[in-house]
């Protein structure tokens, strides 16, 4: 059987350094020996995110799978391939349709069997659930801090940071501009018209630059 390996690093810095890539490649070569397959090549995506499958290396992997030139794809770790349950399902479906198995070294998984596919789907589903649960807890904590006027990230427009560096208080000047923007919006003014009105009155953003429609949109969204 013929196989290819797939490796990915998410930042250009990692890609330039090469350590992570080399470690992944070594594991893939070793796994190819274990499975007694011919490793045609190791496809590299350097400095690419796993947010979707739109990557040069991934495109080549899928092209090779569709052409039935390979029977196996080997990765050092599952998250090098994808972090999305949806994308994983797409990959597995395409691989299975063309008779290509997916082997992950770190997780000791082989989708060449039904049990391997089941375990793989369960693991990725649990991983995504954990990420979503962490995100929910983080958002709840930020809402709680904001409700208690505690500083969270960039200080909201209309407020300024207190001396303690943790809490915020209303900024009279920004509050006035904020109310004006809201009133003009209620009158049916467009974002660009509101920005032009503020600039005519010599109002400026927190950074001291003229208002753009995007600045107005952000203030209204945060209101």
ZIJOHU-V690033 format. One line per field, one symbol per residue. phi: phi as a letter, one per 20 degrees, with the letter a starting at -180 (. if undefined). A space follows every 10 residues. Layout:
BEGIN
phi: ???
END
This chain:
BEGIN
phi: .dccdccbce cffffffnff ffffffffff fffgeldeef adeddemdee fbeecgffff gfffffemec cbddcfbgff eaddffffff fffffffemd edddffeldb efcfffffff ffffffffgf ffffffffff fffffffele fcmffgfocc ffffmcdccg dgffffffff fffffffnff ffffffffff emecfgenef fdffffffff fef
END
